[in-house]
Amino acid sequence: MTDTLTGALVEEATKKSGLVWVRGTGPARALWHVWHDGAALVVGDGPGEQPLPGLTDGGTAEVTVRSKDKGGRLVAWTAAVRALAPGTDEWDAAVAELKGKRLNAPDGEAMTGRWARECRVLRLEPRASTTELPDGSLAAVPLPTEATTREPVPAGLPKLLVKRRRR
């Protein structure tokens, strides 16, 4: 990045945001990440991890950073995508950072080995940014998912809850 003020905005906003919206060649997806050594690091594409469709090694991606408290768009930036090779010093440093932020890992301490075998660790390095607001709403159709909504609450459940409170 050429402008230090813009670079500082990108870094600070991305550090503080728990999720970033990343669009490679397909639709944008919300991804958890870690900011480390001047870039956003993401892990995924393995069992139990977030999908990273459209993000290819050597490609570019559009990253939109949201406000952690309000959820609104703060800044968008173009990233150079680079895959990190397992076993390298850079990969080890990236995985050490990611491991500390990974919540509810199914395999605990063994997750780094699983990441090396079955997942991709990507480094999203900022190249350019924009702070202008886009035209239009940016609303999109929700992506297909296997998740379902809850069934309606059983009719007798409220009565059971009221009885428990009285005791």
N, C-alpha and C positions, 0 to 999 in steps of 0.2 A: 504494500500500500504506500502510496506516495504521500498522502496527507497524514501527519502524525496525530492530529486531532481526531480525524475519522478513524484511524487505526485504533486509537485509544477507546473510542466509542464502541467499535465492533468488539474489541477484546472485553471490555467491562460488561457490556450488555450480554455477551455470550457466556461469560463466566457466571453471571448471576441468574441466568435463565436455566430452568431445569430441563426444558425441552426446546428444540429448534425444529422448524419446518424445513425439510430438505427435499428439493426436487432435482432429480437427475434427468433421465430421459422420459420418465413416466410422471404420474401425479405426485404432488407433494405429500410427504409423510412426516408425522411428528416423531422425532427420535430423541432419546435421552443421550447425553453426551458428557464429556469432560473437556474443559479447556486446559491445554498443557503445551508449554513451549511454543506459543504463538499460533496454535491451531486447535480446532475442535476434533476430538477423537470419538469415534463411534465403533461399536462392536455389534455384529449381527450375522444374519444369514445362516444360523445354525439352529439346532433343536433347542427350543426354549428361549431363544433370543429374538430381538426385533428384526423384521425383514429390512433389507437394504436394496430394494429393486431399483434399477436404473442408475446405480452408482458404480462406475467402472474405473479401474485403475488407469490413470492418465487422462481421465475425463474431467468435466467440470460439473458443478452443481450450484443451484441457487439456494442460499440459506436465508431464511427469514427468522429473526430473533424476536421473541415476544417478551412483553413485560411480565415479570414473575408475579407482581401483585394484581395487575388489572387484566393481563392476558392479551393486551393490544400489541400491535406491531411496533417495534422500536426502530429496527434497522434491518436492511437486507444486504447481503453481500454475495459475491461470486467466489466460489471456492475451487481450487485445484484439488482433485481427489487423487490420493496416493495410498495404495495398499501397503501395509507394513508386513514384512516377512517374519514369520515366527523364528525365534532364536536369536534375532539380532538385538543389539543393545537398544536401539530405538523402539523395537517391539516390546522388549522387557520393561522399559520405562513407561511406555504407553499403557501396557496391561496393568502395571502396578497402580497407575492412576485410576484406570477404569474399574479395577477390582474393588477399590475403596468406595465407589459410588454405585456398584451393582446391588440392587435390592432384591431380596428373596431368591437368591440363586439356588437352584435345586440341588447342586452338588458341592456347595461350600468351597472349601480350599482347592478342590479338584477342578474348579471351573477354568483356571488358566490353561490347564492341559487340554481340556475340551475345546477351549477357544483356539488353541494352536492346531488341533486336529480337524475341527469341524466348522469353524467360524472365520469371518474376515474382520480384521481390525483396519479401519480406514482413518486416514488423516485428512481433514478438510482444511486446507491452508487458504486464508483470505487473499484474494487478488484485487478485487475492486469492491466498492460499496456504494450504496445509494441511500439517501435519507428522504428522498422525495416520496410522497404518498402516491400510490398508483391510482389510475382512473378506475372507477367501478368498485364493486364490493369484494371481489376476489372469492366470493362464495362458490363452493364446489359441491357436487353431488357426493355424499358419503361413499367411501370405498366399500366394496363387498367384504363381509366378514362372517365368520361362523358364530359369532357371539349372538346371544338372544336376550330378549328382555324377560323380566320376571313375569310369572303368571299373576292374575289378579289375587288380591289378599282373600283368603277363605273367609266366608261370612261369619263364622264363629270365633275367629281370632281376636277381634276387638273385645268381645265379652270375656275371653280367657285372660287377656291382659288386665282388664279392669278388676277382675277377681283377685289377681295376684297382688295388686297394689293395695287392696283393702286389708290384706293379712298383715 
